Amino acid sequence: MSGHSKWSNIKHRKEKSDAQKGKIFTKMGREIAITVRQGGPDPAVNSKLKDVIAKAKANNMPNDTIERSIKKASGELGGANYEEIVYEGYGPSGVAVIVETATDNKNRTAGEMRHFFDKYGGNLGTSGCVSFMFDKKGVIIVEKADDIDEDELMMEALEAGAEDMAVEEDFYEINTAPDDFHKVYSVLEEKGYTFASAGVEMVPQTTTVLEIEDDIKKMNKLIELLEDFDDVQNVYHNWDMPEDRE
């Protein structure tokens, strides 16, 4: 997606997280729980847990809440058993959509996914139908500020192992290979940078521009409903806005 669209999405999520921190922390807790059950509670051994902790911190989740989520997932505090299920499908005019969920009732989740896609001009597809159009990348977003030296940030990011850094109107986007994400994140965090968002994401290789107003409204509503649904952890898509609307 273009820089503008990505920044709009980040600001939207941040505004929601300010108003609904409890809901955001619940989603992050589920992601931690699944990761702990897959690879154990020690981030020194479970590299994916390190990445999820970094993402939780970028969402302003307190350290004690993160620790509690890890203990809960490892059985020290009890808790529900969540299953990770990924749905793939199409929005209006063939926009590719990937939805990562964490659920304790997969029949409920599957039914709601079908309902959301059908209602707003899309349809669910089979596993793998759109994921080939995305690359898994570490993505670190640093909001532009007067005290940030662009060249210095780029040099520090690349020296830490980043693949590249894109300079957009409102932010810097640093991309890494998935395995290098935590190293780059940690180096920049130690140097005092704060992040608008950080995590391992599914990044679209190409984008689909919607020109029809009704399609744009339906796509907005589909993303909104998916992101608000409790079982949904992450929503990725390749939708972009036409330049004259940015």
TORLUMFI-307556 format. One record per residue (C-alpha): residue in three letters; residue number from 1; x, y, z. Coordinates in nm, 2 decimals. Layout:
N
(lokol "ala", NUM, (X, Y, Z));
...
This chain:
246
(lokol "met", 1, (0.00, 0.00, 0.00));
(lokol "ser", 2, (0.11, 0.36, -0.05));
(lokol "gly", 3, (0.26, 0.55, 0.24));
(lokol "his", 4, (-0.05, 0.76, 0.28));
(lokol "ser", 5, (-0.28, 0.46, 0.31));
(lokol "lys", 6, (-0.05, 0.28, 0.55));
(lokol "trp", 7, (-0.03, 0.59, 0.77));
(lokol "ser", 8, (-0.40, 0.63, 0.77));
(lokol "asn", 9, (-0.44, 0.28, 0.88));
(lokol "ile", 10, (-0.19, 0.32, 1.16));
(lokol "lys", 11, (-0.35, 0.64, 1.29));
(lokol "his", 12, (-0.69, 0.48, 1.28));
(lokol "arg", 13, (-0.56, 0.18, 1.49));
(lokol "lys", 14, (-0.39, 0.42, 1.73));
(lokol "glu", 15, (-0.70, 0.63, 1.78));
(lokol "lys", 16, (-0.90, 0.31, 1.84));
(lokol "ser", 17, (-0.63, 0.18, 2.08));
(lokol "asp", 18, (-0.65, 0.50, 2.28));
(lokol "ala", 19, (-1.02, 0.46, 2.31));
(lokol "gln", 20, (-1.03, 0.08, 2.35));
(lokol "lys", 21, (-0.70, -0.01, 2.51));
(lokol "gly", 22, (-0.86, -0.30, 2.70));
(lokol "lys", 23, (-0.98, -0.46, 2.37));
(lokol "ile", 24, (-0.64, -0.41, 2.21));
(lokol "phe", 25, (-0.46, -0.56, 2.51));
(lokol "thr", 26, (-0.70, -0.86, 2.50));
(lokol "lys", 27, (-0.61, -0.93, 2.14));
(lokol "met", 28, (-0.24, -0.90, 2.22));
(lokol "gly", 29, (-0.29, -1.13, 2.52));
(lokol "arg", 30, (-0.44, -1.39, 2.29));
(lokol "glu", 31, (-0.15, -1.36, 2.04));
(lokol "ile", 32, (0.10, -1.40, 2.33));
(lokol "ala", 33, (-0.10, -1.71, 2.45));
(lokol "ile", 34, (-0.09, -1.88, 2.11));
(lokol "thr", 35, (0.28, -1.80, 2.07));
(lokol "val", 36, (0.37, -1.93, 2.42));
(lokol "arg", 37, (0.18, -2.26, 2.36));
(lokol "gln", 38, (0.36, -2.30, 2.02));
(lokol "gly", 39, (0.71, -2.24, 2.14));
(lokol "gly", 40, (0.72, -2.20, 2.52));
(lokol "pro", 41, (0.73, -1.90, 2.76));
(lokol "asp", 42, (1.10, -1.81, 2.73));
(lokol "pro", 43, (1.16, -1.53, 2.47));
(lokol "ala", 44, (1.53, -1.63, 2.46));
(lokol "val", 45, (1.42, -1.96, 2.32));
(lokol "asn", 46, (1.09, -1.87, 2.15));
(lokol "ser", 47, (1.19, -1.61, 1.88));
(lokol "lys", 48, (0.83, -1.56, 1.77));
(lokol "leu", 49, (0.74, -1.46, 2.13));
(lokol "lys", 50, (1.02, -1.19, 2.12));
(lokol "asp", 51, (0.85, -1.05, 1.81));
(lokol "val", 52, (0.50, -1.05, 1.97));
(lokol "ile", 53, (0.64, -0.88, 2.28));
(lokol "ala", 54, (0.79, -0.61, 2.06));
(lokol "lys", 55, (0.45, -0.56, 1.89));
(lokol "ala", 56, (0.28, -0.55, 2.23));
(lokol "lys", 57, (0.52, -0.28, 2.35));
(lokol "ala", 58, (0.46, -0.08, 2.03));
(lokol "asn", 59, (0.09, -0.09, 2.12));
(lokol "asn", 60, (0.17, 0.05, 2.46));
(lokol "met", 61, (0.09, -0.27, 2.65));
(lokol "pro", 62, (0.25, -0.24, 3.00));
(lokol "asn", 63, (0.53, -0.49, 3.09));
(lokol "asp", 64, (0.34, -0.63, 3.38));
(lokol "thr", 65, (0.04, -0.71, 3.16));
(lokol "ile", 66, (0.27, -0.88, 2.91));
(lokol "glu", 67, (0.43, -1.09, 3.18));
(lokol "arg", 68, (0.08, -1.18, 3.32));
(lokol "ser", 69, (-0.02, -1.29, 2.97));
(lokol "ile", 70, (0.29, -1.51, 2.94));
(lokol "lys", 71, (0.22, -1.67, 3.28));
(lokol "lys", 72, (-0.14, -1.72, 3.19));
(lokol "ala", 73, (-0.05, -1.89, 2.87));
(lokol "ser", 74, (0.21, -2.12, 3.03));
(lokol "gly", 75, (-0.06, -2.25, 3.27));
(lokol "glu", 76, (0.05, -2.06, 3.58));
(lokol "leu", 77, (-0.27, -1.86, 3.59));
(lokol "gly", 78, (-0.51, -2.07, 3.39));
(lokol "gly", 79, (-0.72, -1.94, 3.09));
(lokol "ala", 80, (-0.90, -2.03, 2.77));
(lokol "asn", 81, (-0.73, -2.23, 2.50));
(lokol "tyr", 82, (-0.72, -2.03, 2.17));
(lokol "glu", 83, (-0.67, -2.17, 1.83));
(lokol "glu", 84, (-0.50, -1.97, 1.55));
(lokol "ile", 85, (-0.69, -1.98, 1.22));
(lokol "val", 86, (-0.61, -1.77, 0.91));
(lokol "tyr", 87, (-0.88, -1.68, 0.66));
(lokol "glu", 88, (-0.82, -1.56, 0.30));
(lokol "gly", 89, (-1.06, -1.40, 0.07));
(lokol "tyr", 90, (-1.16, -1.12, -0.16));
(lokol "gly", 91, (-1.31, -0.78, -0.09));
(lokol "pro", 92, (-1.50, -0.56, -0.35));
(lokol "ser", 93, (-1.34, -0.57, -0.70));
(lokol "gly", 94, (-1.11, -0.85, -0.60));
(lokol "val", 95, (-0.91, -0.68, -0.32));
(lokol "ala", 96, (-0.70, -0.95, -0.15));
(lokol "val", 97, (-0.77, -0.99, 0.22));
(lokol "ile", 98, (-0.59, -1.20, 0.49));
(lokol "val", 99, (-0.75, -1.23, 0.84));
(lokol "glu", 100, (-0.56, -1.38, 1.13));
(lokol "thr", 101, (-0.78, -1.49, 1.41));
(lokol "ala", 102, (-0.75, -1.64, 1.76));
(lokol "thr", 103, (-1.06, -1.83, 1.86));
(lokol "asp", 104, (-1.20, -2.07, 2.12));
(lokol "asn", 105, (-1.50, -2.15, 1.89));
(lokol "lys", 106, (-1.40, -2.19, 1.53));
(lokol "asn", 107, (-1.76, -2.25, 1.41));
(lokol "arg", 108, (-1.86, -1.91, 1.54));
(lokol "thr", 109, (-1.56, -1.74, 1.39));
(lokol "ala", 110, (-1.60, -1.91, 1.05));
(lokol "gly", 111, (-1.97, -1.81, 1.04));
(lokol "glu", 112, (-1.89, -1.45, 1.11));
(lokol "met", 113, (-1.61, -1.44, 0.86));
(lokol "arg", 114, (-1.85, -1.56, 0.58));
(lokol "his", 115, (-2.11, -1.31, 0.69));
(lokol "phe", 116, (-1.88, -1.01, 0.69));
(lokol "phe", 117, (-1.73, -1.09, 0.34));
(lokol "asp", 118, (-2.07, -1.17, 0.19));
(lokol "lys", 119, (-2.24, -0.86, 0.32));
(lokol "tyr", 120, (-1.98, -0.62, 0.19));
(lokol "gly", 121, (-1.92, -0.73, -0.17));
(lokol "gly", 122, (-1.66, -1.00, -0.11));
(lokol "asn", 123, (-1.62, -1.37, -0.06));
(lokol "leu", 124, (-1.41, -1.61, 0.15));
(lokol "gly", 125, (-1.16, -1.82, -0.05));
(lokol "thr", 126, (-0.96, -2.13, 0.02));
(lokol "ser", 127, (-0.63, -2.14, 0.21));
(lokol "gly", 128, (-0.36, -2.00, -0.01));
(lokol "cys", 129, (-0.58, -1.82, -0.25));
(lokol "val", 130, (-0.43, -1.47, -0.19));
(lokol "ser", 131, (-0.14, -1.53, 0.05));
(lokol "phe", 132, (0.10, -1.58, -0.25));
(lokol "met", 133, (0.04, -1.21, -0.33));
(lokol "phe", 134, (0.20, -1.11, 0.01));
(lokol "asp", 135, (0.55, -1.13, 0.16));
(lokol "lys", 136, (0.61, -1.18, 0.53));
(lokol "lys", 137, (0.82, -0.88, 0.65));
(lokol "gly", 138, (0.92, -0.71, 0.97));
(lokol "val", 139, (0.78, -0.36, 0.95));
(lokol "ile", 140, (0.88, -0.08, 1.19));
(lokol "ile", 141, (0.71, 0.25, 1.16));
(lokol "val", 142, (0.87, 0.56, 1.32));
(lokol "glu", 143, (0.67, 0.88, 1.32));
(lokol "lys", 144, (0.85, 1.18, 1.18));
(lokol "ala", 145, (0.97, 1.43, 1.44));
(lokol "asp", 146, (1.21, 1.73, 1.45));
(lokol "asp", 147, (1.46, 1.55, 1.67));
(lokol "ile", 148, (1.50, 1.26, 1.42));
(lokol "asp", 149, (1.79, 1.28, 1.18));
(lokol "glu", 150, (1.68, 1.09, 0.87));
(lokol "asp", 151, (2.02, 0.98, 0.75));
(lokol "glu", 152, (2.13, 0.87, 1.10));
(lokol "leu", 153, (1.81, 0.66, 1.14));
(lokol "met", 154, (1.87, 0.50, 0.80));
(lokol "met", 155, (2.23, 0.42, 0.88));
(lokol "glu", 156, (2.14, 0.27, 1.22));
(lokol "ala", 157, (1.86, 0.06, 1.08));
(lokol "leu", 158, (2.07, -0.07, 0.79));
(lokol "glu", 159, (2.37, -0.15, 1.01));
(lokol "ala", 160, (2.13, -0.34, 1.25));
(lokol "gly", 161, (2.02, -0.56, 0.96));
(lokol "ala", 162, (1.73, -0.38, 0.80));
(lokol "glu", 163, (1.66, -0.44, 0.43));
(lokol "asp", 164, (1.56, -0.09, 0.35));
(lokol "met", 165, (1.39, 0.23, 0.48));
(lokol "ala", 166, (1.12, 0.42, 0.29));
(lokol "val", 167, (1.07, 0.79, 0.36));
(lokol "glu", 168, (0.71, 0.89, 0.35));
(lokol "glu", 169, (0.53, 1.23, 0.42));
(lokol "asp", 170, (0.45, 1.16, 0.79));
(lokol "phe", 171, (0.67, 0.86, 0.88));
(lokol "tyr", 172, (0.97, 0.63, 0.81));
(lokol "glu", 173, (0.90, 0.27, 0.73));
(lokol "ile", 174, (1.18, 0.02, 0.80));
(lokol "asn", 175, (1.15, -0.32, 0.65));
(lokol "thr", 176, (1.34, -0.63, 0.76));
(lokol "ala", 177, (1.35, -1.00, 0.69));
(lokol "pro", 178, (1.12, -1.18, 0.95));
(lokol "asp", 179, (1.42, -1.34, 1.13));
(lokol "asp", 180, (1.59, -1.00, 1.16));
(lokol "phe", 181, (1.30, -0.80, 1.29));
(lokol "his", 182, (1.37, -0.83, 1.66));
(lokol "lys", 183, (1.74, -0.75, 1.63));
(lokol "val", 184, (1.66, -0.43, 1.43));
(lokol "tyr", 185, (1.38, -0.34, 1.67));
(lokol "ser", 186, (1.60, -0.39, 1.97));
(lokol "val", 187, (1.88, -0.18, 1.84));
(lokol "leu", 188, (1.65, 0.11, 1.75));
(lokol "glu", 189, (1.47, 0.09, 2.08));
(lokol "glu", 190, (1.80, 0.10, 2.27));
(lokol "lys", 191, (1.89, 0.42, 2.07));
(lokol "gly", 192, (1.58, 0.59, 2.20));
(lokol "tyr", 193, (1.34, 0.57, 1.90));
(lokol "thr", 194, (0.97, 0.52, 1.97));
(lokol "phe", 195, (0.75, 0.34, 1.73));
(lokol "ala", 196, (0.40, 0.41, 1.58));
(lokol "ser", 197, (0.38, 0.04, 1.51));
(lokol "ala", 198, (0.62, -0.26, 1.49));
(lokol "gly", 199, (0.57, -0.62, 1.40));
(lokol "val", 200, (0.60, -0.90, 1.15));
(lokol "glu", 201, (0.33, -0.84, 0.89));
(lokol "met", 202, (0.20, -0.97, 0.56));
(lokol "val", 203, (0.30, -0.70, 0.31));
(lokol "pro", 204, (0.13, -0.69, -0.04));
(lokol "gln", 205, (0.35, -0.72, -0.34));
(lokol "thr", 206, (0.11, -0.51, -0.55));
(lokol "thr", 207, (-0.20, -0.30, -0.47));
(lokol "thr", 208, (-0.55, -0.28, -0.60));
(lokol "val", 209, (-0.70, 0.07, -0.64));
(lokol "leu", 210, (-1.08, 0.11, -0.59));
(lokol "glu", 211, (-1.24, 0.38, -0.81));
(lokol "ile", 212, (-1.61, 0.32, -0.75));
(lokol "glu", 213, (-1.74, 0.50, -0.44));
(lokol "asp", 214, (-1.97, 0.21, -0.34));
(lokol "asp", 215, (-1.67, -0.03, -0.35));
(lokol "ile", 216, (-1.47, 0.21, -0.13));
(lokol "lys", 217, (-1.75, 0.23, 0.13));
(lokol "lys", 218, (-1.79, -0.14, 0.13));
(lokol "met", 219, (-1.42, -0.20, 0.17));
(lokol "asn", 220, (-1.40, 0.05, 0.46));
(lokol "lys", 221, (-1.69, -0.12, 0.63));
(lokol "leu", 222, (-1.55, -0.47, 0.58));
(lokol "ile", 223, (-1.21, -0.37, 0.74));
(lokol "glu", 224, (-1.39, -0.19, 1.02));
(lokol "leu", 225, (-1.61, -0.49, 1.11));
(lokol "leu", 226, (-1.32, -0.74, 1.09));
(lokol "glu", 227, (-1.09, -0.53, 1.31));
(lokol "asp", 228, (-1.37, -0.48, 1.57));
(lokol "phe", 229, (-1.46, -0.85, 1.58));
(lokol "asp", 230, (-1.31, -1.00, 1.91));
(lokol "asp", 231, (-1.17, -1.31, 1.74));
(lokol "val", 232, (-0.97, -1.11, 1.48));
(lokol "gln", 233, (-0.60, -1.04, 1.56));
(lokol "asn", 234, (-0.48, -0.89, 1.23));
(lokol "val", 235, (-0.62, -0.78, 0.90));
(lokol "tyr", 236, (-0.40, -0.74, 0.59));
(lokol "his", 237, (-0.51, -0.63, 0.24));
(lokol "asn", 238, (-0.38, -0.49, -0.08));
(lokol "trp", 239, (-0.63, -0.21, -0.12));
(lokol "asp", 240, (-0.50, 0.14, -0.21));
(lokol "met", 241, (-0.68, 0.47, -0.26));
(lokol "pro", 242, (-0.66, 0.66, -0.59));
(lokol "glu", 243, (-0.42, 0.95, -0.57));
(lokol "asp", 244, (-0.68, 1.22, -0.61));
(lokol "arg", 245, (-0.84, 1.10, -0.28));
(lokol "glu", 246, (-0.52, 1.10, -0.07));
